[in-house]
Amino acid sequence: MILRDMFSSWSPRRLALAGVLLLASRLAAADSAGWRIAIDPQAEPLERFAARELQRYVYVTTGAHLPISDAAPPADSAALVVASRSRPLAMSTFANLPALAAQEYWLHAGASTTGPERIALVGGDALGTLYAVYRFAERLGVRFYLHGDVIPDARRPFAFPAFTESGRPLFNVRGLQPFHDFAEGPDWWNADDYLAVAGQLAKLRMNFLGLHTYPESGVGPEPTVWIGPADNVDEQGRVRRAYPASYHTTGRSGQTWWAYAPTRTSDFAGGAAELFDRDDFGPDVMRDREFRAQTPETAADVFNRTGELLATAFREARRLGILTCIGTETPLTIPSVVKAELLANGKDPADAAVVREVYQAMFERIRRVTPVNYYWLWTPEDWTWAGNRPEQFAGTAADIQAALDALAALNHPMTLATCGWVLGPQHDRAAL
Protein backbone atom coordinates (compact mmCIF):
# COMPACT_ATOMS: atom_id res chain seq x y z
CA MET A 1 0.00 0.00 0.00
CA ILE A 2 2.78 2.41 0.90
CA LEU A 3 4.75 1.61 -2.26
CA ARG A 4 1.63 1.92 -4.42
CA ASP A 5 0.81 5.33 -2.92
CA MET A 6 4.39 6.52 -3.32
CA PHE A 7 4.72 5.56 -6.96
CA SER A 8 1.23 6.79 -7.85
CA SER A 9 2.46 10.36 -7.35
CA TRP A 10 5.46 9.93 -9.66
CA SER A 11 5.41 11.17 -13.23
CA PRO A 12 5.93 8.66 -16.08
CA ARG A 13 9.38 10.18 -16.66
CA ARG A 14 10.44 9.60 -13.04
CA LEU A 15 9.11 6.07 -13.12
CA ALA A 16 11.04 5.38 -16.33
CA LEU A 17 14.23 6.80 -14.79
CA ALA A 18 13.78 4.64 -11.69
CA GLY A 19 13.33 1.61 -13.91
CA VAL A 20 16.52 2.43 -15.85
CA LEU A 21 18.52 2.82 -12.63
CA LEU A 22 17.16 -0.44 -11.22
CA LEU A 23 17.98 -2.24 -14.46
CA ALA A 24 21.49 -0.72 -14.53
CA SER A 25 22.06 -1.82 -10.94
CA ARG A 26 20.97 -5.38 -11.74
CA LEU A 27 23.18 -5.50 -14.85
CA ALA A 28 26.17 -4.21 -12.86
CA ALA A 29 25.53 -6.81 -10.17
CA ALA A 30 25.44 -9.53 -12.82
CA ASP A 31 28.63 -8.30 -14.51
CA SER A 32 30.48 -8.02 -11.21
CA ALA A 33 29.42 -11.40 -9.84
CA GLY A 34 32.42 -13.12 -8.28
CA TRP A 35 34.52 -9.96 -8.21
CA ARG A 36 36.03 -8.64 -5.00
CA ILE A 37 38.53 -6.11 -3.69
CA ALA A 38 41.49 -7.94 -2.21
CA ILE A 39 43.84 -6.52 0.41
CA ASP A 40 46.71 -8.13 2.24
CA PRO A 41 46.02 -9.42 5.78
CA GLN A 42 48.89 -7.22 6.99
CA ALA A 43 47.58 -4.11 5.24
CA GLU A 44 48.02 -0.94 7.25
CA PRO A 45 45.14 1.48 7.89
CA LEU A 46 45.85 3.70 4.86
CA GLU A 47 45.77 0.66 2.55
CA ARG A 48 42.45 -0.42 4.05
CA PHE A 49 41.13 3.09 3.59
CA ALA A 50 42.28 2.95 -0.05
CA ALA A 51 40.26 -0.25 -0.52
CA ARG A 52 37.14 1.39 0.90
CA GLU A 53 37.65 4.36 -1.39
CA LEU A 54 37.93 2.00 -4.36
CA GLN A 55 34.74 0.24 -3.28
CA ARG A 56 32.95 3.59 -3.16
CA TYR A 57 34.11 4.87 -6.55
CA VAL A 58 33.42 1.58 -8.30
CA TYR A 59 29.91 1.70 -6.89
CA VAL A 60 29.10 5.30 -7.86
CA THR A 61 30.44 4.84 -11.40
CA THR A 62 29.21 1.31 -12.21
CA GLY A 63 26.56 0.44 -9.61
CA ALA A 64 28.53 -2.63 -8.52
CA HIS A 65 29.13 -3.07 -4.79
CA LEU A 66 32.23 -5.22 -4.39
CA PRO A 67 33.08 -6.95 -1.12
CA ILE A 68 36.46 -6.25 0.49
CA SER A 69 38.42 -9.28 1.65
CA ASP A 70 41.81 -9.61 3.32
CA ALA A 71 41.98 -13.29 2.41
CA ALA A 72 43.60 -14.46 -0.82
CA PRO A 73 41.00 -14.41 -3.61
CA PRO A 74 39.65 -17.84 -4.54
CA ALA A 75 41.29 -19.30 -7.61
CA ASP A 76 38.15 -18.90 -9.69
CA SER A 77 37.29 -15.30 -8.71
CA ALA A 78 38.37 -12.01 -10.24
CA ALA A 79 39.78 -9.29 -8.02
CA LEU A 80 40.98 -5.73 -7.80
CA VAL A 81 44.16 -6.04 -5.73
CA VAL A 82 44.91 -3.05 -3.51
CA ALA A 83 48.33 -3.37 -1.87
CA SER A 84 51.72 -1.87 -1.32
CA ARG A 85 54.36 -3.50 -3.50
CA SER A 86 56.08 -5.22 -0.57
CA ARG A 87 52.93 -7.07 0.49
CA PRO A 88 52.92 -10.85 -0.16
CA LEU A 89 49.55 -10.50 -1.89
CA ALA A 90 51.00 -8.16 -4.52
CA MET A 91 54.17 -10.17 -5.05
CA SER A 92 52.37 -13.50 -5.35
CA THR A 93 49.68 -12.19 -7.70
CA PHE A 94 51.70 -10.20 -10.24
CA ALA A 95 54.85 -11.59 -11.82
CA ASN A 96 55.75 -8.34 -13.56
CA LEU A 97 55.73 -5.95 -10.61
CA PRO A 98 58.01 -2.97 -11.32
CA ALA A 99 60.23 -1.35 -8.72
CA LEU A 100 58.29 1.42 -6.99
CA ALA A 101 59.53 4.16 -4.69
CA ALA A 102 57.44 5.83 -2.00
CA GLN A 103 54.36 7.61 -3.39
CA GLU A 104 54.72 5.90 -6.79
CA TYR A 105 51.98 3.64 -8.11
CA TRP A 106 51.35 1.00 -10.78
CA LEU A 107 48.02 0.11 -12.37
CA HIS A 108 47.67 -3.01 -14.48
CA ALA A 109 44.85 -5.05 -15.93
CA GLY A 110 45.80 -8.22 -17.75
CA ALA A 111 47.29 -11.65 -17.23
CA SER A 112 48.26 -12.81 -13.73
CA THR A 113 50.13 -15.81 -12.34
CA THR A 114 46.95 -17.22 -10.79
CA GLY A 115 44.76 -17.40 -13.90
CA PRO A 116 41.54 -15.38 -13.33
CA GLU A 117 41.40 -11.68 -14.03
CA ARG A 118 43.34 -9.56 -11.59
CA ILE A 119 43.68 -5.78 -11.64
CA ALA A 120 46.62 -4.24 -9.82
CA LEU A 121 46.35 -1.06 -7.81
CA VAL A 122 49.81 -1.20 -6.27
CA GLY A 123 51.84 1.55 -4.60
CA GLY A 124 55.45 1.87 -3.55
CA ASP A 125 54.07 2.45 -0.06
CA ALA A 126 50.64 2.88 1.52
CA LEU A 127 50.34 6.45 0.24
CA GLY A 128 51.26 5.37 -3.27
CA THR A 129 48.56 2.70 -2.98
CA LEU A 130 45.99 5.38 -2.12
CA TYR A 131 47.18 7.41 -5.11
CA ALA A 132 46.72 4.31 -7.29
CA VAL A 133 43.09 4.07 -6.22
CA TYR A 134 42.40 7.74 -6.94
CA ARG A 135 44.05 7.47 -10.35
CA PHE A 136 41.95 4.40 -11.08
CA ALA A 137 38.85 6.38 -10.09
CA GLU A 138 39.83 8.94 -12.70
CA ARG A 139 39.98 6.16 -15.28
CA LEU A 140 36.39 5.38 -14.27
CA GLY A 141 35.44 8.96 -15.16
CA VAL A 142 35.64 10.64 -11.75
CA ARG A 143 37.25 14.07 -11.59
CA PHE A 144 38.68 15.62 -8.43
CA TYR A 145 38.75 19.30 -7.57
CA LEU A 146 39.44 21.23 -4.38
CA HIS A 147 35.73 21.92 -3.93
CA GLY A 148 34.75 18.25 -4.31
CA ASP A 149 34.30 15.32 -6.70
CA VAL A 150 32.53 15.31 -10.04
CA ILE A 151 30.91 11.93 -10.76
CA PRO A 152 29.79 11.00 -14.33
CA ASP A 153 26.03 11.32 -14.86
CA ALA A 154 25.78 7.99 -16.66
CA ARG A 155 26.97 4.75 -15.13
CA ARG A 156 29.56 2.86 -17.12
CA PRO A 157 29.61 -0.90 -17.75
CA PHE A 158 31.43 -2.99 -15.20
CA ALA A 159 34.36 -3.90 -17.46
CA PHE A 160 38.08 -3.14 -17.36
CA PRO A 161 39.96 -3.41 -20.66
CA ALA A 162 43.64 -4.31 -20.52
CA PHE A 163 45.91 -1.42 -19.62
CA THR A 164 49.11 -0.60 -17.77
CA GLU A 165 49.95 2.74 -16.22
CA SER A 166 52.46 4.00 -13.70
CA GLY A 167 52.80 7.33 -11.97
CA ARG A 168 55.20 9.19 -9.75
CA PRO A 169 55.22 12.72 -8.30
CA LEU A 170 57.24 15.36 -10.13
CA PHE A 171 58.03 17.07 -6.80
CA ASN A 172 58.59 15.54 -3.39
CA VAL A 173 56.50 18.25 -1.73
CA ARG A 174 53.47 19.67 -3.52
CA GLY A 175 50.31 21.15 -2.18
CA LEU A 176 48.42 24.16 -1.01
CA GLN A 177 49.02 27.30 1.00
CA PRO A 178 45.61 28.72 1.94
CA PHE A 179 46.36 32.33 2.82
CA HIS A 180 44.82 33.87 5.92
CA ASP A 181 43.59 37.42 6.55
CA PHE A 182 41.10 37.65 3.67
CA ALA A 183 37.38 37.00 3.83
CA GLU A 184 37.69 34.71 0.79
CA GLY A 185 40.20 32.36 2.38
CA PRO A 186 40.65 30.06 5.38
CA ASP A 187 39.79 32.82 7.88
CA TRP A 188 36.23 31.55 7.52
CA TRP A 189 37.04 27.85 7.78
CA ASN A 190 35.84 25.57 10.54
CA ALA A 191 36.88 21.95 11.13
CA ASP A 192 34.70 20.53 8.35
CA ASP A 193 36.25 22.91 5.83
CA TYR A 194 39.80 21.90 6.76
CA LEU A 195 38.87 18.21 6.68
CA ALA A 196 37.25 18.59 3.25
CA VAL A 197 40.35 20.31 1.87
CA ALA A 198 42.66 17.64 3.31
CA GLY A 199 40.55 14.90 1.72
CA GLN A 200 40.62 16.55 -1.68
CA LEU A 201 44.36 17.23 -1.51
CA ALA A 202 45.03 13.49 -1.21
CA LYS A 203 42.77 12.78 -4.20
CA LEU A 204 44.74 15.34 -6.20
CA ARG A 205 47.93 13.52 -5.11
CA MET A 206 49.14 16.54 -3.14
CA ASN A 207 50.94 16.17 0.16
CA PHE A 208 51.44 19.61 1.72
CA LEU A 209 49.29 22.09 3.65
CA GLY A 210 51.01 25.24 4.91
CA LEU A 211 49.66 28.28 6.75
CA HIS A 212 51.22 31.74 7.04
CA THR A 213 50.67 33.89 10.15
CA TYR A 214 50.62 37.68 10.03
CA PRO A 215 52.26 39.29 13.10
CA GLU A 216 51.05 42.26 15.07
CA SER A 217 50.53 44.83 12.33
CA GLY A 218 47.82 46.55 10.32
CA VAL A 219 46.42 43.13 9.39
CA GLY A 220 47.35 41.09 12.43
CA PRO A 221 48.06 39.38 14.67
CA GLU A 222 46.39 36.12 13.73
CA PRO A 223 45.89 33.17 16.11
CA THR A 224 47.51 30.44 13.98
CA VAL A 225 50.74 30.72 15.99
CA TRP A 226 50.90 31.86 19.61
CA ILE A 227 53.92 33.96 20.67
CA GLY A 228 54.90 34.35 24.30
CA PRO A 229 56.93 33.14 27.28
CA ALA A 230 56.84 29.55 28.48
CA ASP A 231 55.07 30.30 31.79
CA ASN A 232 51.96 31.41 29.88
CA VAL A 233 51.33 27.83 28.63
CA ASP A 234 50.32 24.78 30.68
CA GLU A 235 51.53 21.18 30.34
CA GLN A 236 48.86 20.38 27.71
CA GLY A 237 49.88 23.37 25.61
CA ARG A 238 46.84 25.43 26.54
CA VAL A 239 47.52 29.16 26.65
CA ARG A 240 46.75 30.89 29.97
CA ARG A 241 47.19 34.50 28.85
CA ALA A 242 47.56 36.03 25.41
CA TYR A 243 47.31 39.16 23.32
CA PRO A 244 44.28 39.98 21.13
CA ALA A 245 44.31 38.08 17.82
CA SER A 246 41.74 37.56 15.10
CA TYR A 247 40.79 35.93 11.86
CA HIS A 248 38.49 37.83 9.55
CA THR A 249 34.93 38.46 10.70
CA THR A 250 32.23 40.87 9.58
CA GLY A 251 32.84 42.78 12.81
CA ARG A 252 36.58 43.44 12.69
CA SER A 253 36.32 46.94 14.05
CA GLY A 254 38.55 49.93 14.41
CA GLN A 255 40.08 49.84 10.94
CA THR A 256 39.55 48.63 7.41
CA TRP A 257 41.15 45.24 6.68
CA TRP A 258 42.27 45.44 3.09
CA ALA A 259 39.09 46.36 1.16
CA TYR A 260 36.68 45.34 3.94
CA ALA A 261 35.00 47.57 6.48
CA PRO A 262 33.10 46.29 9.55
CA THR A 263 29.43 45.62 8.80
CA ARG A 264 26.76 44.16 11.07
CA THR A 265 25.10 41.16 9.44
CA SER A 266 21.78 42.43 10.82
CA ASP A 267 22.14 45.35 8.39
CA PHE A 268 22.35 43.07 5.34
CA ALA A 269 19.54 43.72 2.87
CA GLY A 270 17.09 41.57 0.94
CA GLY A 271 16.62 39.01 3.69
CA ALA A 272 20.35 38.15 3.79
CA ALA A 273 20.46 39.09 7.48
CA GLU A 274 18.35 36.01 8.23
CA LEU A 275 21.22 33.75 7.13
CA PHE A 276 23.40 34.71 10.11
CA ASP A 277 23.05 33.94 13.81
CA ARG A 278 25.28 36.77 15.00
CA ASP A 279 26.44 40.20 13.88
CA ASP A 280 30.17 39.48 13.85
CA PHE A 281 29.95 36.41 11.63
CA GLY A 282 33.19 34.51 11.12
CA PRO A 283 34.83 31.22 12.06
CA ASP A 284 33.77 29.43 15.23
CA VAL A 285 37.10 30.23 16.92
CA MET A 286 36.07 33.92 16.90
CA ARG A 287 32.53 33.46 18.22
CA ASP A 288 31.86 35.99 21.02
CA ARG A 289 35.51 37.04 20.93
CA GLU A 290 35.44 40.38 19.12
CA PHE A 291 39.00 41.48 18.38
CA ARG A 292 39.04 44.85 20.16
CA ALA A 293 37.15 43.56 23.22
CA GLN A 294 39.46 40.64 24.04
CA THR A 295 40.95 40.37 27.50
CA PRO A 296 44.14 38.36 28.16
CA GLU A 297 41.90 35.42 29.15
CA THR A 298 39.48 35.59 26.20
CA ALA A 299 42.42 36.13 23.84
CA ALA A 300 43.92 32.91 25.24
CA ASP A 301 40.62 31.20 24.47
CA VAL A 302 40.92 32.23 20.80
CA PHE A 303 44.37 30.62 20.61
CA ASN A 304 43.15 27.48 22.37
CA ARG A 305 40.16 27.14 20.05
CA THR A 306 42.48 27.59 17.08
CA GLY A 307 44.86 24.98 18.45
CA GLU A 308 42.04 22.45 18.74
CA LEU A 309 40.83 23.29 15.23
CA LEU A 310 44.25 22.82 13.67
CA ALA A 311 44.90 19.66 15.71
CA THR A 312 41.77 18.10 14.19
CA ALA A 313 42.76 19.21 10.69
CA PHE A 314 46.40 18.18 10.94
CA ARG A 315 45.64 14.73 12.38
CA GLU A 316 43.50 13.95 9.36
CA ALA A 317 46.05 15.48 7.00
CA ARG A 318 48.82 13.28 8.39
CA ARG A 319 46.61 10.20 8.08
CA LEU A 320 46.37 11.01 4.36
CA GLY A 321 50.12 11.48 3.94
CA ILE A 322 49.93 15.28 3.94
CA LEU A 323 52.81 17.25 5.42
CA THR A 324 51.70 20.15 7.62
CA CYS A 325 53.35 23.50 8.18
CA ILE A 326 52.72 26.73 10.07
CA GLY A 327 54.99 29.69 10.71
CA THR A 328 55.65 33.38 11.23
CA GLU A 329 57.64 36.17 9.64
CA THR A 330 61.30 36.81 10.36
CA PRO A 331 62.65 38.62 12.29
CA LEU A 332 60.09 37.54 14.87
CA THR A 333 57.60 40.28 15.76
CA ILE A 334 56.98 39.96 19.49
CA PRO A 335 53.55 41.45 20.30
CA SER A 336 53.60 44.65 22.34
CA VAL A 337 51.73 42.98 25.25
CA VAL A 338 54.37 40.25 25.38
CA LYS A 339 57.19 42.77 25.15
CA ALA A 340 55.79 44.64 28.14
CA GLU A 341 55.57 41.40 30.11
CA LEU A 342 59.16 40.47 29.26
CA LEU A 343 60.42 43.92 30.25
CA ALA A 344 58.49 43.72 33.53
CA ASN A 345 60.35 40.47 34.22
CA GLY A 346 63.72 42.07 33.50
CA LYS A 347 64.17 40.58 30.03
CA ASP A 348 65.07 42.55 26.90
CA PRO A 349 62.87 41.51 23.92
CA ALA A 350 65.69 42.55 21.58
CA ASP A 351 68.19 40.18 23.22
CA ALA A 352 68.92 37.17 20.99
CA ALA A 353 68.85 34.86 24.02
CA VAL A 354 65.35 36.10 24.94
CA VAL A 355 64.16 35.67 21.36
CA ARG A 356 65.44 32.10 21.47
CA GLU A 357 63.49 31.50 24.70
CA VAL A 358 60.32 32.81 23.08
CA TYR A 359 60.87 30.61 20.01
CA GLN A 360 61.41 27.62 22.27
CA ALA A 361 58.15 28.29 24.11
CA MET A 362 56.32 28.65 20.77
CA PHE A 363 57.74 25.41 19.39
CA GLU A 364 57.04 23.49 22.59
CA ARG A 365 53.44 24.65 22.56
CA ILE A 366 53.07 23.58 18.91
CA ARG A 367 54.51 20.16 19.72
CA ARG A 368 51.98 19.68 22.52
CA VAL A 369 48.90 20.93 20.67
CA THR A 370 49.29 20.88 16.89
CA PRO A 371 52.35 18.84 15.86
CA VAL A 372 53.57 19.84 12.40
CA ASN A 373 56.22 18.62 9.99
CA TYR A 374 57.60 22.07 9.20
CA TYR A 375 57.81 25.51 10.73
CA TRP A 376 58.54 28.11 8.10
CA LEU A 377 59.95 31.60 8.52
CA TRP A 378 58.86 34.17 5.95
CA THR A 379 61.41 36.79 4.90
CA PRO A 380 60.29 40.44 5.19
CA GLU A 381 57.59 41.37 2.72
CA ASP A 382 59.11 44.75 1.89
CA TRP A 383 62.24 43.06 0.54
CA THR A 384 60.07 42.50 -2.53
CA TRP A 385 59.83 46.16 -3.51
CA ALA A 386 62.32 47.99 -1.28
CA GLY A 387 65.22 45.57 -1.28
CA ASN A 388 67.25 45.20 1.89
CA ARG A 389 70.23 46.69 3.66
CA PRO A 390 73.09 44.46 4.90
CA GLU A 391 72.07 45.01 8.54
CA GLN A 392 68.52 43.84 7.73
CA PHE A 393 69.84 40.59 6.32
CA ALA A 394 72.11 40.20 9.36
CA GLY A 395 69.09 40.64 11.66
CA THR A 396 67.09 38.07 9.72
CA ALA A 397 69.98 35.59 9.77
CA ALA A 398 70.39 36.05 13.52
CA ASP A 399 66.67 35.48 14.04
CA ILE A 400 66.77 32.27 12.01
CA GLN A 401 69.74 31.10 14.07
CA ALA A 402 67.75 31.75 17.26
CA ALA A 403 64.93 29.58 15.88
CA LEU A 404 67.40 26.83 14.95
CA ASP A 405 68.92 26.91 18.43
CA ALA A 406 65.46 26.67 19.99
CA LEU A 407 64.58 23.65 17.88
CA ALA A 408 67.88 22.00 18.77
CA ALA A 409 67.14 22.49 22.48
CA LEU A 410 63.87 20.61 21.95
CA ASN A 411 65.52 17.83 19.92
CA HIS A 412 64.03 19.08 16.64
CA PRO A 413 60.28 18.32 16.92
CA MET A 414 59.82 19.86 13.45
CA THR A 415 61.97 20.95 10.51
CA LEU A 416 62.71 24.62 9.96
CA ALA A 417 62.03 25.97 6.48
CA THR A 418 62.14 29.36 4.82
CA CYS A 419 59.54 30.92 2.59
CA GLY A 420 58.50 34.42 1.79
CA TRP A 421 57.70 37.13 -0.63
CA VAL A 422 61.28 36.70 -1.85
CA LEU A 423 63.38 33.77 -0.73
CA GLY A 424 66.48 35.70 0.24
CA PRO A 425 68.34 39.03 0.19
CA GLN A 426 69.23 40.97 -2.94
CA HIS A 427 72.86 39.90 -2.97
CA ASP A 428 71.97 36.19 -2.96
CA ARG A 429 68.37 35.01 -3.28
CA ALA A 430 69.49 31.52 -2.22
CA ALA A 431 71.36 32.69 0.88
CA LEU A 432 68.76 31.21 3.22
Rosetta blueprint (number, residue, H / E / L):
1 M L
2 I H
3 L H
4 R H
5 D H
6 M H
7 F H
8 S H
9 S L
10 W L
11 S L
12 P H
13 R H
14 R H
15 L H
16 A H
17 L H
18 A H
19 G H
20 V H
21 L H
22 L H
23 L H
24 A H
25 S H
26 R H
27 L H
28 A H
29 A H
30 A H
31 D H
32 S L
33 A L
34 G L
35 W L
36 R E
37 I E
38 A E
39 I E
40 D L
41 P L
42 Q L
43 A L
44 E L
45 P H
46 L H
47 E H
48 R H
49 F H
50 A H
51 A H
52 R H
53 E H
54 L H
55 Q H
56 R H
57 Y H
58 V H
59 Y H
60 V H
61 T H
62 T H
63 G L
64 A L
65 H L
66 L L
67 P L
68 I E
69 S E
70 D L
71 A L
72 A L
73 P L
74 P L
75 A L
76 D L
77 S L
78 A L
79 A E
80 L E
81 V E
82 V E
83 A E
84 S E
85 R L
86 S L
87 R L
88 P H
89 L H
90 A H
91 M H
92 S H
93 T H
94 F L
95 A L
96 N L
97 L L
98 P L
99 A L
100 L L
101 A L
102 A L
103 Q L
104 E L
105 Y E
106 W E
107 L E
108 H E
109 A E
110 G E
111 A L
112 S L
113 T L
114 T L
115 G L
116 P L
117 E L
118 R E
119 I E
120 A E
121 L E
122 V E
123 G E
124 G L
125 D L
126 A H
127 L H
128 G H
129 T H
130 L H
131 Y H
132 A H
133 V H
134 Y H
135 R H
136 F H
137 A H
138 E H
139 R H
140 L L
141 G L
142 V L
143 R E
144 F E
145 Y E
146 L L
147 H L
148 G E
149 D E
150 V E
151 I L
152 P L
153 D L
154 A L
155 R L
156 R L
157 P L
158 F L
159 A L
160 F L
161 P L
162 A L
163 F E
164 T E
165 E E
166 S E
167 G E
168 R L
169 P L
170 L L
171 F L
172 N L
173 V L
174 R L
175 G E
176 L E
177 Q L
178 P L
179 F L
180 H L
181 D L
182 F L
183 A L
184 E L
185 G L
186 P H
187 D H
188 W H
189 W L
190 N L
191 A H
192 D H
193 D H
194 Y H
195 L H
196 A H
197 V H
198 A H
199 G H
200 Q H
201 L H
202 A H
203 K H
204 L L
205 R L
206 M L
207 N L
208 F E
209 L E
210 G E
211 L E
212 H E
213 T L
214 Y L
215 P L
216 E L
217 S E
218 G L
219 V L
220 G E
221 P L
222 E L
223 P L
224 T L
225 V L
226 W L
227 I L
228 G L
229 P L
230 A H
231 D H
232 N H
233 V E
234 D L
235 E L
236 Q L
237 G L
238 R L
239 V E
240 R L
241 R L
242 A L
243 Y L
244 P L
245 A L
246 S L
247 Y L
248 H L
249 T L
250 T L
251 G L
252 R L
253 S L
254 G L
255 Q L
256 T L
257 W E
258 W L
259 A L
260 Y E
261 A L
262 P L
263 T L
264 R L
265 T H
266 S H
267 D H
268 F L
269 A L
270 G L
271 G L
272 A H
273 A H
274 E H
275 L H
276 F L
277 D L
278 R L
279 D L
280 D L
281 F L
282 G L
283 P L
284 D H
285 V H
286 M H
287 R L
288 D L
289 R L
290 E L
291 F H
292 R H
293 A H
294 Q L
295 T L
296 P H
297 E H
298 T H
299 A H
300 A H
301 D H
302 V H
303 F H
304 N H
305 R H
306 T H
307 G H
308 E H
309 L H
310 L H
311 A H
312 T H
313 A H
314 F H
315 R H
316 E H
317 A H
318 R H
319 R H
320 L L
321 G L
322 I L
323 L E
324 T E
325 C E
326 I E
327 G E
328 T E
329 E E
330 T L
331 P L
332 L L
333 T L
334 I L
335 P L
336 S H
337 V H
338 V H
339 K H
340 A H
341 E H
342 L H
343 L H
344 A H
345 N L
346 G L
347 K L
348 D L
349 P L
350 A L
351 D L
352 A H
353 A H
354 V H
355 V H
356 R H
357 E H
358 V H
359 Y H
360 Q H
361 A H
362 M H
363 F H
364 E H
365 R H
366 I H
367 R H
368 R H
369 V H
370 T L
371 P L
372 V L
373 N L
374 Y E
375 Y E
376 W E
377 L E
378 W E
379 T E
380 P L
381 E L
382 D L
383 W H
384 T H
385 W H
386 A H
387 G L
388 N L
389 R L
390 P H
391 E H
392 Q H
393 F H
394 A H
395 G H
396 T H
397 A H
398 A H
399 D H
400 I H
401 Q H
402 A H
403 A H
404 L H
405 D H
406 A H
407 L H
408 A H
409 A H
410 L L
411 N L
412 H L
413 P L
414 M L
415 T E
416 L E
417 A E
418 T E
419 C E
420 G E
421 W L
422 V L
423 L L
424 G L
425 P L
426 Q L
427 H L
428 D L
429 R L
430 A L
431 A L
432 L L
